[in-house]
Structure formats: C-alpha cells, structure tokens
Amino acid sequence: MANTHVWREVLAVLERNLSKPAFQTWLQGTTLEITNHVWTIMAANEFAADWLEDRYGKVISEAIQAVHGEKPTIQFSYDERKEEARVGAVGTNERQVTEGRLQYMEEEMMAMRKQIHRLETELAAIKNS
C-alpha cells in the first residue's frame, strides 16, 4: 500500500474518533513517511509534532494498528525547511494550532467544572447526612 493511501485510511479512523476541531487542527494536513518500518508522521511545525506525540500518540498508534494490522514504530517530525521559511509569519496553520489549543483547554476546563460540581454535590450530601 502506498503511504498516502495508508495514511488516508488512518486519518479516516482518527476523524471518526476525535472531535472535529481536534482533527482539523492537529491531523488535517499531516503526511506519512515510512522508512525501514518506522512510520514518521510529518506535522506542520515543531510545536504541532510535539503536541501530536504528547496528546495523540496512543490514539494514532491504535488507528495505525487498526488499519495496518501491526503496531509499527512511530515518530513525529516536521519539515524544518518549511518551518524556517515561515518564521515570523502567522499563517492559517498557526491560527488553527492556536484555535485547537484553545478548544482543547476549553474542553479540559469543562471536564474540570463537571468534576468540581460532582465533588461539591458529594460533599454536600456527606455534610447533610
């Protein structure tokens, strides 16, 4: 299977399993390079590559395994030449990354608020008993 075809299948799995903002921000526009059985996911820039590895590495690995049938060695990278050419420029992709980070933080804050509410309810029940 060609890298592009395989990566499209993996992206389809990821698109079904992630929120639309997360997918569009972090995975849309990524590419795949396979060399010596090492799968390298190419992101837009260093920050995006680090973010993908830290936040979505396990999910990506599982999606690759679902499509490919094996659990390959995965690494995350970016094209340094493209990054250097864009230094100082704030393009669409940087805005998408920022918007994605904000969306992620908002989702985390919402989850924390729900947990705080649940704990406050439990505490009130304990005080009343």
Buried (B, 14 or more C-beta within 10 A) or exposed (E): EEBEEBBEBBBEBBBEBBEEBBBBBBBBBBEBEBEEEEBBBBBBBEBBBEBBBEBBBEBBBBBBBEBBEEEEEBBBBBEEEEBEEBEEEEEEBBEBBEEBBEBBEEEEEEEEEEEEEEEEEEEEEEEEE
